[in-house]
Amino acid sequence: MNEAIKVEIDKAVCAIKQSIQPQKIYLFASHAVYALLPRCMA
């Protein structure tokens, strides 16, 4: 797995753990998915 992708996943996990609000989790998760998709498909 790409090191940059690992870092993004770690950031997402930290943000989800720190944020109980579902909207923030959803927004962050969707942002992470759109950020990672081009890298995964490249």
C-alpha positions as CSV (number, residue, x, y, z in Angstrom):
1,M,0.0,0.0,0.0
2,N,1.2,3.5,-0.9
3,E,2.6,5.4,2.1
4,A,0.6,8.6,1.2
5,I,-2.6,6.5,1.2
6,K,-1.7,5.1,4.7
7,V,-1.2,8.7,6.0
8,E,-4.6,9.7,4.6
9,I,-6.3,6.7,6.2
10,D,-4.6,7.5,9.5
11,K,-5.9,11.1,9.3
12,A,-9.4,9.9,8.5
13,V,-9.4,7.5,11.4
14,C,-8.1,10.2,13.8
15,A,-10.8,12.6,12.6
16,I,-13.6,10.1,13.0
17,K,-12.4,9.2,16.5
18,Q,-12.2,12.8,17.5
19,S,-15.6,13.8,15.9
20,I,-18.8,12.3,17.2
21,Q,-20.9,14.4,14.8
22,P,-22.1,12.2,11.9
23,Q,-22.1,15.1,9.4
24,K,-18.4,15.8,10.0
25,I,-17.6,12.1,9.7
26,Y,-19.5,11.9,6.5
27,L,-17.9,15.0,5.0
28,F,-14.4,13.9,6.0
29,A,-15.0,10.4,4.7
30,S,-16.4,11.5,1.4
31,H,-13.5,14.0,1.0
32,A,-11.0,11.2,1.7
33,V,-12.6,8.9,-0.8
34,Y,-12.5,11.5,-3.6
35,A,-8.9,12.4,-2.7
36,L,-7.8,8.7,-2.8
37,L,-9.8,7.5,-5.8
38,P,-7.5,9.0,-8.5
39,R,-4.4,7.6,-6.7
40,C,-6.0,4.1,-6.5
41,M,-7.1,4.1,-10.1
42,A,-3.9,5.6,-11.5
